Amino acid sequence: MYAAAAAHVPAPPEQVFALITDWPRHHEWMLLTTARQVGADRLEAYTGVWPLGFLDTMTITHWEPPTLMRVLHTGRVVRGRGAIRVRPQGNGSRVVWAEELELPLGPLGRAAWPLVRPVAAAFARHCLRRLARLLPPPA
């Protein structure tokens, strides 16, 4: 299943990409999520409040600072592909976050997707707005 969100961030792509990939600061913009790098190209992100949550393990499959990062989600709950693209736009940057995921619970997960998709998109938009507030506009 596919979901995406986009937002304008009032900072140059280099600053935006640097904050997105600053894993110890991930919780500052990604709601209820902490992240850490566990290898040269491996990430772990925990979303939720312990014990209610899940571990999202990822492999970075494409790294092109300051414009593009692609990951492969390899966890039990979240599997599939994700990407974050940062491009110059006006006096800042446009950030696009896209996910193409295999939903858990097989047919039940696919049947629930029409209900879950708007929530997932709203969550992503909210997180991108939080990201935008962390970066000051260029001088």
Phi, psi and chi 1 to 4 in degrees:
 res  aa     phi    psi   chi1   chi2   chi3   chi4
   1 MET       -  146.6  -57.8  -63.6  149.8      -
   2 TYR  -113.6  137.8  178.7   82.4      -      -
   3 ALA  -145.7  146.2      -      -      -      -
   4 ALA  -149.3  156.5      -      -      -      -
   5 ALA  -146.7  154.3      -      -      -      -
   6 ALA  -140.2  153.9      -      -      -      -
   7 ALA  -155.7  154.0      -      -      -      -
   8 HIS   -90.5  133.3 -178.5  -93.4      -      -
   9 VAL  -119.7  126.8  178.2      -      -      -
  10 PRO   -80.8   55.4   32.2  -36.3      -      -
  11 ALA  -152.5  157.5      -      -      -      -
  12 PRO   -68.4  154.5   17.4  -23.3      -      -
  13 PRO   -51.8  -37.1  -27.6   35.6      -      -
  14 GLU   -60.8  -42.9  -65.0   78.8   12.3      -
  15 GLN   -70.3  -40.6  -74.3 -177.7  -29.3      -
  16 VAL   -64.0  -49.6  175.7      -      -      -
  17 PHE   -62.2  -40.2 -166.9   86.6      -      -
  18 ALA   -61.7  -40.2      -      -      -      -
  19 LEU   -70.9  -42.4  179.3   57.1      -      -
  20 ILE   -57.5  -37.7  -71.1  169.6      -      -
  21 THR   -99.6   12.4   59.1      -      -      -
  22 ASP   -88.3   86.4 -175.1  -15.0      -      -
  23 TRP   -56.6  -41.2  -49.0  120.3      -      -
  24 PRO   -62.1  -21.5  -25.3   35.1      -      -
  25 ARG   -95.7    2.5  -67.0 -169.9   65.6 -168.0
  26 HIS   -53.4  -40.3 -153.6   69.3      -      -
  27 HIS   -62.3  -19.2   69.8  -79.8      -      -
  28 GLU   -70.2  -24.9  -66.8  177.8   32.5      -
  29 TRP  -124.5  -24.7   63.6  -84.7      -      -
  30 MET   -94.7  107.2 -179.3   71.4   73.7      -
  31 LEU   -54.6  129.2 -168.1   62.0      -      -
  32 LEU    56.5   29.3  -62.3  174.3      -      -
  33 THR  -132.5  132.3  -58.6      -      -      -
  34 THR  -114.7  148.9   57.4      -      -      -
  35 ALA  -138.4  155.7      -      -      -      -
  36 ARG  -154.2  151.3   65.9 -174.3 -175.0  129.3
  37 GLN   -89.1  131.5 -168.5  158.7   -4.7      -
  38 VAL  -118.7   10.2  -67.3      -      -      -
  39 GLY  -179.9  178.0      -      -      -      -
  40 ALA   -56.1  -36.7      -      -      -      -
  41 ASP  -133.0   25.8   64.0  -11.3      -      -
  42 ARG  -122.2  140.8  -51.3  -96.1  -50.2  148.1
  43 LEU  -130.3  153.8  -54.3  169.9      -      -
  44 GLU  -131.4  133.8  -70.7 -177.7  -13.6      -
  45 ALA  -130.8  129.7      -      -      -      -
  46 TYR  -106.5  123.4 -175.7   83.0      -      -
  47 THR  -114.0  126.7  -61.3      -      -      -
  48 GLY   130.3 -172.2      -      -      -      -
  49 VAL  -120.7  117.9  177.6      -      -      -
  50 TRP   -51.8  132.4 -177.6 -101.1      -      -
  51 PRO   -94.5    7.4   36.0  -34.8      -      -
  52 LEU   -94.0   97.3  -58.2  174.0      -      -
  53 GLY   174.7 -169.2      -      -      -      -
  54 PHE  -150.0  154.3   61.9   91.0      -      -
  55 LEU   -96.2  126.5 -178.2   65.3      -      -
  56 ASP  -107.9  108.2 -178.6    7.1      -      -
  57 THR   -95.1  141.6   56.8      -      -      -
  58 MET  -141.2  152.1  -66.8  164.5  -92.6      -
  59 THR  -116.7  129.7  -59.6      -      -      -
  60 ILE   -75.4  119.5  -62.2  169.6      -      -
  61 THR  -103.6  -16.9   59.3      -      -      -
  62 HIS  -150.6  130.6 -172.5   90.0      -      -
  63 TRP  -135.1  109.1 -177.0  -99.7      -      -
  64 GLU  -137.5   72.2 -168.7  178.4  -35.4      -
  65 PRO   -64.1  143.3  -11.0   19.7      -      -
  66 PRO  -101.6   30.7   37.4  -35.0      -      -
  67 THR  -114.3  -27.8   59.4      -      -      -
  68 LEU  -152.6  136.1  179.9   62.2      -      -
  69 MET  -136.2  129.8  177.8 -175.9   67.9      -
  70 ARG  -118.8  144.0  -70.5 -173.6 -177.9  129.9
  71 VAL  -131.6  156.9  -61.6      -      -      -
  72 LEU  -112.6  117.4  179.7   64.1      -      -
  73 HIS   -78.9  127.4  -64.1  -84.5      -      -
  74 THR  -123.4   12.9   59.0      -      -      -
  75 GLY   -81.1 -178.8      -      -      -      -
  76 ARG   -73.6  -38.2  -72.3 -173.9 -169.8  173.4
  77 VAL   -92.3  -45.6  175.6      -      -      -
  78 VAL  -109.3  118.8 -179.1      -      -      -
  79 ARG  -135.2  142.3  -60.7 -175.9   68.3   76.6
  80 GLY   137.1 -157.1      -      -      -      -
  81 ARG  -119.6  149.1  -60.0  179.4  -57.0  169.8
  82 GLY  -141.3  157.5      -      -      -      -
  83 ALA  -151.1  146.6      -      -      -      -
  84 ILE  -127.1  124.7  -66.1 -177.7      -      -
  85 ARG  -117.4  136.2 -178.9  177.0  -62.8  -82.5
  86 VAL  -124.9  125.3 -177.3      -      -      -
  87 ARG  -132.8  149.2  -65.5 -143.7  168.1  142.0
  88 PRO   -61.3  140.8  -16.4   26.5      -      -
  89 GLN  -152.4  116.2 -178.3 -176.1   57.1      -
  90 GLY    55.9 -125.5      -      -      -      -
  91 ASN   -94.0   24.1   64.3  -16.6      -      -
  92 GLY  -163.1 -133.8      -      -      -      -
  93 SER  -139.2  153.3  -58.1      -      -      -
  94 ARG  -106.6  125.8  178.3  170.9  173.7   79.9
  95 VAL  -109.4  127.1  179.3      -      -      -
  96 VAL  -118.9  126.2  178.1      -      -      -
  97 TRP  -116.8  120.5  174.6   11.5      -      -
  98 ALA  -130.3  143.5      -      -      -      -
  99 GLU  -134.7  134.9  -59.0  -79.7   -6.1      -
 100 GLU  -121.9  103.7 -173.1  175.5   49.4      -
 101 LEU  -119.1  150.8  -57.3  173.6      -      -
 102 GLU   -91.9  119.4  -59.8  168.6   22.8      -
 103 LEU   -78.1  145.9  -62.7  177.1      -      -
 104 PRO   -70.4  165.0   23.5  -29.8      -      -
 105 LEU    73.7   17.5  -53.4  175.6      -      -
 106 GLY    54.0 -127.0      -      -      -      -
 107 PRO   -59.6  -33.5  -21.0   29.8      -      -
 108 LEU   -65.7  -42.6 -178.7   58.4      -      -
 109 GLY   -62.3  -42.8      -      -      -      -
 110 ARG   -65.5  -37.8  -73.8 -171.4  -64.1  -80.3
 111 ALA   -67.8  -32.5      -      -      -      -
 112 ALA   -81.8  -13.5      -      -      -      -
 113 TRP   -54.4  -42.3 -178.5 -117.8      -      -
 114 PRO   -58.4  -27.6  -26.5   35.7      -      -
 115 LEU   -84.2  -34.1  -60.5  172.8      -      -
 116 VAL   -81.0  -33.3  173.7      -      -      -
 117 ARG   -56.1  -48.2 -176.3  178.0 -173.8  171.8
 118 PRO   -61.6  -34.0  -16.5   25.1      -      -
 119 VAL   -68.7  -44.1  173.4      -      -      -
 120 ALA   -62.9  -42.1      -      -      -      -
 121 ALA   -66.1  -40.8      -      -      -      -
 122 ALA   -65.2  -39.5      -      -      -      -
 123 PHE   -60.4  -47.4  174.5   84.3      -      -
 124 ALA   -63.7  -43.7      -      -      -      -
 125 ARG   -61.7  -42.7  -75.7 -169.4  -55.3  -85.8
 126 HIS   -60.7  -45.2  176.6   73.8      -      -
 127 CYS   -62.9  -41.4  -68.7      -      -      -
 128 LEU   -66.7  -34.6  -69.3  177.4      -      -
 129 ARG   -65.8  -38.6  -75.6 -168.0  -60.7  -89.6
 130 ARG   -63.2  -41.3  -74.3  171.8   54.0  127.0
 131 LEU   -59.1  -45.5  175.4   77.0      -      -
 132 ALA   -60.8  -35.5      -      -      -      -
 133 ARG   -71.9  -18.0  -72.3 -168.2  -61.8  -92.7
 134 LEU   -81.3  -17.5  -69.6  173.3      -      -
 135 LEU  -111.4  127.3  -69.1  164.1      -      -
 136 PRO   -73.5  152.3   26.6  -32.7      -      -
 137 PRO   -65.5  152.2    5.8   -6.6      -      -
 138 PRO   -63.8  149.4   13.6  -17.7      -      -
 139 ALA   -73.7      -      -      -      -      -
